[in-house]
Amino acid sequence: MYVERERERERERERCPKWPPEFSLSRAGAFARTSLWTLLVIELLISSYFSFNGEYHLDLIVGYGVAPVIVPRVSGMHALLESFEPIHGVLLCEGEDIDPSLYGTTPTTSDLSADELEEIRRAHASDTAIDHEKDAIELRLAKLCIDRGIPILGICRGSQVLNISSGGTLYRDLEKELERKCKEEDKVAHIDYENYDGHRHAVRVVENTPLHSWFRESLEDGKTEILVNSYHHQGVKRLAERFVAMAFSRDGLVEGFYDPDACSPEEGKFIVGLQFHPERMRQCRTDKFDYPGCPLVYQDFVNAVKAYQNKTSNSIDPKLGLKLGQGVQMKRRIISRIFSMARQTYVARADKTPSREDNFEAGAEFLQPNTTLSLQEEKRLKQVGATVRNASSYMERLKIGKEREMVAKNLMEKMSIGQLTELLSCYHIMAQICSEVLEKKLTIC
């Protein structure tokens, strides 16, 4: 069904020559080579044969001067996200339904019957196929952004991922769970397969929010509503506590939200979720936005990405790579001096004692981790004729380490993807805090 919709879009594009705007890959490549900003965009898998990213997302991002780096949706990618560092911004966009177990819904706790779930699967066949790898990638990135304060924009499914990552929940199907509770005049059609890109419904914009500032020009003379596109059958049920709603549809569904403590583009702060697609709200045949505020969403997002990069550039030089902190540089100099003194003492056969015994502590700390060999390292040393002395102590430590590793591995195999993602995020925060505290202590020393 999804592929059929894409074919229909292609036919629509032929009727509207300028819709959507052409996206130049060479242009993106130029920015990727010259820009200092790295913004991640998740690839959407349509089938096992091909995938795509919306041209509108990329066209706006590149147009505002930031390099979009596509994260491929392939098996195992969630464990390799660190290879994309440094990350200055993340855009999460459309895709399939999110695994309901990730927001606490199981067959035994669901309000929907087995027959209703089957009806949903038939009605939205292309959306109800769960993509666990995409879930793992996006949830991990969303939590990473929130933990570090990295700018993030969630569009459609991306806003749902953002909400779940902070403890919110979703309606599994709006028609079954929300619309049947509404009065007839308040019901809203959130998806129309017959008029996929042309379908619109009204949302009420909340004053004094970023969304209101973006669409201020279209909300004059006491207006409070705008018409937005809609491609979803799920939506926010319980909004995470950290977020504040920016828009509601007439049935009460949250159509947009933001983090008020992390939404200042000029300071590199931007955490926003929109259920609709402002980049696709365009008039056929003219390529003109429905509202002047549509591109401003992306403009502020990109400005936040640039500001975040500038804010964090003190610790990272794009030309020279990571810089050593002052404390680490000091420790490095001490270690070099210690090895130099040891060499001179050996060569001169002189009993040369340093004035401060503490100077050897850094060298001792450097050498200590290298005294324990693994079984593989020991085997290789013996193969070249080396003799390993005092092996009993490190063999005992190695044995204890292996046992602990097995216990941890067995425990983690029983954990869900969401639990593992949260655990990994927790350890990343601990490592970051440890690194900062260690550097401060080294600076004092």
HELIX and SHEET records of a PDB file:
HELIX    1   1 TYR A    2  ARG A   15  1                                  14    
HELIX    2   2 LEU A   25  THR A   34  1                                  10    
HELIX    3   3 GLU A   55  GLY A   63  1                                   9    
HELIX    4   4 MET A   77  ALA A   79  5                                   3    
HELIX    5   5 LEU A   81  PHE A   84  5                                   4    
HELIX    6   6 PRO A  100  TYR A  103  5                                   4    
HELIX    7   7 ALA A  114  ALA A  123  1                                  10    
HELIX    8   8 HIS A  132  ARG A  148  1                                  17    
HELIX    9   9 ARG A  157  SER A  165  1                                   9    
HELIX   10  10 LEU A  174  GLU A  177  1                                   4    
HELIX   11  11 GLU A  179  LYS A  181  5                                   3    
HELIX   12  12 GLU A  184  ASP A  186  5                                   3    
HELIX   13  13 TYR A  193  ASN A  195  5                                   3    
HELIX   14  14 PRO A  210  TRP A  214  1                                   5    
HELIX   15  15 ARG A  216  SER A  218  5                                   3    
HELIX   16  16 PRO A  265  GLU A  267  5                                   3    
HELIX   17  17 PRO A  278  ARG A  280  5                                   3    
HELIX   18  18 CYS A  294  THR A  312  1                                  19    
HELIX   19  19 GLN A  326  ALA A  348  1                                  23    
HELIX   20  20 ASN A  359  LEU A  367  1                                   9    
HELIX   21  21 GLN A  368  THR A  371  5                                   4    
HELIX   22  22 LEU A  375  GLN A  383  1                                   9    
HELIX   23  23 ALA A  391  GLU A  413  1                                  23    
HELIX   24  24 ILE A  417  ILE A  444  1                                  28    
SHEET    1   A 9 ALA A  67  VAL A  71  0                                        
SHEET    2   A 9 THR A  38  ILE A  42  1                                        
SHEET    3   A 9 GLY A  89  LEU A  92  1                                        
SHEET    4   A 9 ILE A 152  ILE A 155  1                                        
SHEET    5   A 9 LYS A 269  LEU A 274  1                                        
SHEET    6   A 9 VAL A 254  SER A 264 -1                                        
SHEET    7   A 9 VAL A 244  SER A 249 -1                                        
SHEET    8   A 9 ARG A 200  VAL A 205 -1                                        
SHEET    9   A 9 GLU A 225  ASN A 229 -1                                        
SHEET    1   B 2 LEU A  44  LEU A  45  0                                        
SHEET    2   B 2 SER A  51  PHE A  52 -1                                        
SHEET    1   C 2 THR A 169  TYR A 171  0                                        
SHEET    2   C 2 GLY A 235  ARG A 238 -1                                        
SHEET    1   D 2 ARG A 282  GLN A 283  0                                        
SHEET    2   D 2 LYS A 288  PHE A 289 -1                                        
SHEET    1   E 2 ILE A 316  ASP A 317  0                                        
SHEET    2   E 2 GLY A 321  LEU A 322 -1                                        
END                                                                             
